[in-house]
């Protein structure tokens, strides 16, 4: 990604993977996942760290990248809405929005997104 990204939107979507917090002053989103942390910069670059400084599993890199892409290019189709067992996703102004209070990070919504097909 070689563009400036909407950090609030990215933070909202990354809450699917864990606790995401935005720092507008620094131009970053910090994500605390179950077994990793990630810092996403406004340029679209991101850095992942795993516990015990082990090698970063490809699965985590792909999951973070694909979630960022979903956030940016969401078409509001609603497939993720129907996949969420907790009703944590709504379509607002033609885009999926995650209710962080309802999301349990089950990741069931990450499956069949047409943005990635």
PyMOL commands that set and color helices and strands:
alter all, ss='L'
color gray80, all
select helices_A, chain A and resi 7-14+51-53+58-73+79-83+108-110+114-116
alter helices_A, ss='H'
color red, helices_A
select strands_A, chain A and resi 18-23+28-33+36-41+46-50+89-92+95-98
alter strands_A, ss='S'
color yellow, strands_A
deselect
rebuild
show_as cartoon
